[in-house]
Amino acid sequence: MNMNWCLIKLIKAAGIPTLLISLTACSVMSREECLTADWYTVGYADGADGRPPSRIGDYRQDCAEYGVRPDLDNYRLGHRSGLDRYCTEANGFQEGVEGNRYKGVCPYPLEANFLAGYNRGKQIYQAKREWKNIQDDLRRASSELEEFDEKINKKERELVKDGLTSARRAEILQDLNNIRYNKQQLQHKIYQLESDERWSKQQYNSLRFRDSW
């Protein structure tokens, strides 16, 4: 809502490092928005987005500069109506799937249905995150395996060089054996990760298809 103006003002006044610290000081409402606000509509929009009613405190602070006091009663009425739209089982499911945090805004009569959907959606989100984390581990391990192959090739080339002393040759062979052992351990890890990845993918897809909305 006037964020661009706020960013420009902070950049000119403080520079990038201070900007990162000062972003929270940006106003939520501009002068024009304070002067023309339909507080029922503002409350409805906040409720429909799952924002807490305490957000009106931000509006009060911003608009005080322009001599405007938010209409608390109309804001609360709008916010409550907005919650009727937000606090549904289907919306709770979507919030959970996206990994959004529930801020405890739903009134008691609506909260049970919202949480039923939210918890199912959160299960899918967590299953997907676990699957993706295993995929990341697998990619890192595969990259590390390639590095071991390069190290082995390098040591094998060293081993056939002319003029090596027996002590140096023994040292290279020991290094080579250590690298091969570590590679073998990594291959076992990759095998386990591949198994875990298949299982996690199956779990994610099972939850996704079972609880799709």
C-alpha positions as CSV (number, residue, x, y, z in Angstrom):
1,M,0.0,0.0,0.0
2,N,2.5,2.8,-0.5
3,M,5.4,0.4,-0.1
4,N,7.3,1.7,-3.2
5,W,7.4,5.3,-1.8
6,C,8.5,3.9,1.6
7,L,11.4,1.9,0.0
8,I,12.6,4.9,-2.0
9,K,12.5,7.1,1.0
10,L,14.5,4.6,3.1
11,I,17.1,4.0,0.4
12,K,17.7,7.8,0.0
13,A,17.9,8.3,3.7
14,A,19.8,5.4,5.0
15,G,21.2,3.2,2.2
16,I,20.8,-0.6,1.8
17,P,22.2,-1.9,5.1
18,T,20.0,0.3,7.2
19,L,17.1,-0.3,4.8
20,L,17.1,-4.0,5.7
21,I,16.7,-3.1,9.4
22,S,14.2,-0.3,8.8
23,L,11.7,-2.0,6.5
24,T,9.3,-2.7,9.3
25,A,9.0,1.0,9.8
26,C,7.2,1.4,6.5
27,S,3.6,2.5,6.8
28,V,0.8,0.1,6.1
29,M,-1.5,2.8,4.8
30,S,-0.9,5.9,2.7
31,R,-2.5,9.3,3.3
32,E,-5.0,8.8,0.5
33,E,-5.9,5.3,1.8
34,C,-6.4,6.7,5.3
35,L,-8.7,9.5,4.1
36,T,-10.8,7.3,1.8
37,A,-10.9,4.0,3.7
38,D,-14.1,2.0,4.0
39,W,-13.2,0.4,7.3
40,Y,-15.7,-2.4,6.9
41,T,-14.1,-3.3,3.6
42,V,-10.6,-3.0,5.1
43,G,-11.6,-5.3,8.0
44,Y,-13.2,-7.8,5.5
45,A,-10.1,-8.0,3.4
46,D,-7.9,-8.6,6.5
47,G,-10.3,-11.2,7.8
48,A,-10.5,-13.0,4.4
49,D,-6.6,-13.0,4.3
50,G,-6.4,-14.5,7.8
51,R,-4.8,-11.4,9.4
52,P,-5.5,-10.8,13.1
53,P,-7.8,-8.0,14.1
54,S,-4.9,-6.4,16.0
55,R,-3.8,-5.1,12.5
56,I,-6.0,-2.1,13.0
57,G,-3.4,-0.9,15.4
58,D,-1.1,-0.4,12.5
59,Y,-3.8,1.5,10.6
60,R,-4.4,3.7,13.7
61,Q,-0.7,4.5,14.0
62,D,-0.4,5.3,10.3
63,C,-3.5,7.4,10.0
64,A,-3.0,9.4,13.2
65,E,-0.5,11.5,11.2
66,Y,-3.3,12.6,8.9
67,G,-5.8,13.2,11.7
68,V,-7.8,10.1,10.8
69,R,-9.1,7.6,13.3
70,P,-10.1,4.1,12.0
71,D,-13.8,3.1,12.6
72,L,-13.2,0.2,15.0
73,D,-16.8,-1.0,15.0
74,N,-17.1,-1.2,11.2
75,Y,-13.6,-2.7,11.0
76,R,-14.5,-5.5,13.4
77,L,-17.8,-6.2,11.6
78,G,-15.9,-6.5,8.3
79,H,-13.2,-8.5,9.8
80,R,-15.7,-11.0,11.3
81,S,-17.4,-11.4,7.9
82,G,-14.0,-11.9,6.2
83,L,-13.2,-14.7,8.7
84,D,-16.4,-16.5,7.5
85,R,-14.7,-16.7,4.1
86,Y,-11.2,-17.5,5.5
87,C,-12.1,-20.1,8.1
88,T,-13.4,-22.9,5.9
89,E,-12.1,-26.4,5.7
90,A,-11.1,-25.9,2.1
91,N,-9.1,-22.8,2.8
92,G,-7.5,-24.4,5.8
93,F,-6.4,-27.2,3.6
94,Q,-4.8,-24.8,1.1
95,E,-3.1,-22.8,3.9
96,G,-1.6,-26.0,5.2
97,V,-0.4,-27.2,1.7
98,E,1.4,-23.9,1.2
99,G,3.1,-24.2,4.6
100,N,1.5,-21.0,5.9
101,R,1.3,-20.4,9.6
102,Y,-2.1,-20.3,11.2
103,K,-2.4,-17.2,13.4
104,G,-5.3,-18.5,15.5
105,V,-7.8,-16.0,14.1
106,C,-10.8,-18.3,13.5
107,P,-13.6,-18.1,16.0
108,Y,-14.5,-21.2,17.9
109,P,-17.5,-22.3,15.8
110,L,-15.4,-22.2,12.6
111,E,-12.0,-23.2,13.9
112,A,-12.6,-27.0,14.1
113,N,-13.4,-27.3,10.3
114,F,-10.6,-24.9,9.4
115,L,-8.1,-26.9,11.4
116,A,-9.3,-30.2,10.0
117,G,-8.4,-29.0,6.5
118,Y,-5.3,-27.2,7.7
119,N,-3.8,-30.3,9.4
120,R,-4.4,-32.5,6.4
121,G,-2.8,-29.8,4.1
122,K,0.1,-29.5,6.5
123,Q,0.8,-33.2,6.3
124,I,1.1,-32.9,2.6
125,Y,3.4,-29.9,2.9
126,Q,5.7,-31.7,5.4
127,A,5.7,-34.9,3.2
128,K,6.7,-32.8,0.2
129,R,9.4,-30.9,2.1
130,E,10.8,-34.2,3.4
131,W,10.9,-35.6,-0.1
132,K,12.6,-32.5,-1.4
133,N,15.2,-32.6,1.4
134,I,16.1,-36.2,0.5
135,Q,16.4,-35.2,-3.1
136,D,18.8,-32.4,-2.1
137,D,20.9,-34.9,0.0
138,L,21.0,-37.3,-2.9
139,R,22.2,-34.6,-5.3
140,R,24.9,-33.6,-2.9
141,A,26.0,-37.2,-2.4
142,S,26.1,-37.8,-6.1
143,S,28.2,-34.8,-6.6
144,E,30.6,-36.0,-3.9
145,L,30.8,-39.4,-5.5
146,E,32.1,-37.7,-8.7
147,E,34.7,-36.0,-6.6
148,F,35.8,-39.3,-5.2
149,D,36.2,-40.7,-8.8
150,E,38.4,-37.7,-9.7
151,K,40.5,-38.2,-6.6
152,I,40.9,-41.9,-7.4
153,N,41.9,-41.2,-11.0
154,K,44.5,-38.6,-9.8
155,K,46.0,-41.1,-7.3
156,E,46.1,-43.9,-9.9
157,R,48.0,-41.5,-12.3
158,E,50.5,-40.7,-9.5
159,L,51.0,-44.4,-8.8
160,V,52.4,-45.1,-12.3
161,K,54.8,-42.2,-12.4
162,D,58.5,-43.1,-12.8
163,G,61.0,-42.6,-10.0
164,L,58.7,-43.2,-7.1
165,T,60.3,-44.5,-3.9
166,S,58.8,-47.5,-2.3
167,A,57.8,-45.3,0.7
168,R,56.0,-42.8,-1.5
169,R,54.3,-45.6,-3.5
170,A,53.1,-47.1,-0.2
171,E,51.8,-43.7,0.8
172,I,49.9,-43.3,-2.4
173,L,48.4,-46.8,-2.1
174,Q,47.3,-46.1,1.4
175,D,45.6,-42.8,0.3
176,L,44.0,-44.7,-2.6
177,N,42.6,-47.4,-0.3
178,N,41.2,-44.7,2.0
179,I,39.5,-42.9,-0.8
180,R,38.1,-46.1,-2.2
181,Y,36.8,-47.1,1.2
182,N,35.1,-43.6,1.7
183,K,33.6,-43.9,-1.8
184,Q,32.2,-47.3,-0.9
185,Q,30.6,-45.9,2.3
186,L,29.1,-43.1,0.2
187,Q,27.7,-45.5,-2.3
188,H,25.9,-47.3,0.6
189,K,24.6,-43.9,1.7
190,I,23.4,-43.1,-1.8
191,Y,21.7,-46.5,-2.0
192,Q,19.8,-45.8,1.2
193,L,18.9,-42.2,0.1
194,E,17.5,-43.6,-3.2
195,S,15.4,-46.0,-1.2
196,D,14.3,-43.1,1.1
197,E,13.6,-40.9,-1.8
198,R,11.3,-43.5,-3.5
199,W,9.4,-44.0,-0.2
200,S,9.0,-40.3,0.5
201,K,7.8,-39.6,-3.0
202,Q,5.3,-42.4,-2.6
203,Q,4.1,-41.0,0.8
204,Y,3.7,-37.5,-0.7
205,N,1.8,-38.7,-3.7
206,S,-0.4,-40.9,-1.5
207,L,-1.3,-38.0,0.8
208,R,-1.8,-35.6,-2.1
209,F,-4.2,-37.9,-4.0
210,R,-6.0,-39.0,-0.9
211,D,-6.6,-35.5,0.4
212,S,-6.8,-33.4,-2.8
213,W,-9.4,-30.7,-2.6
